[in-house]
Amino acid sequence: MMETVIIRYCTARVVRHVMGALVFVAGGVFLLVTGEDGVFAWLSIVFFGGYAMFCIWQLVDRRAGLVIDDRGIFDRKLNVGVIDWHDIRGAYVDRVAGTAVDPDRLRRLILDGVAARSR
C-alpha cells in the first residue's frame, strides 16, 4: 500500500498574485478618475480584474492540484484524469517550488509507484 500524497496550490503565491492584480485595477480606476487614457484604464481594469477573480477562485477551490497514490498520478492541470502507473515508464522531480513537499520524499514515492507497476 502506497502513501497518498496530496499537493495543493501555494496559497501565499496566489495571494501575492491577487494583491498585484488589484494594484493594477486600482491604477486603472485612478486613470479613469483623473481623466487620463480611458482605453488603457479599462483594459487594465478588465484584464487584471478578471485575473484577480481567477486567483480568488483558486483560493476558494480547495481541490487537490496533484495526487499521487496507488492508482497513479492525478494532475488537475493536465485534464486527463488519473495517469495509471502502468502508463508511466519513468519520472523525476524537476522542481517543487512553493509547496510544503520534500522533493526527495516525492521522488521516492514516484519511483516506488513506477517500480510497483512492473511487478
Secondary structure, 3 states (H helix, E strand, C coil): CCCCEEECCCHHHHHHHHHHHHHHHHHHHHHHHCCCCHHHHHHHHHHHHHHHHHHHHHHHCCCCCEEECCCEEEECCCCCCEEEHHHCCCCCCCCCCCCCCCHHHHHHHHHHHHHHHCC
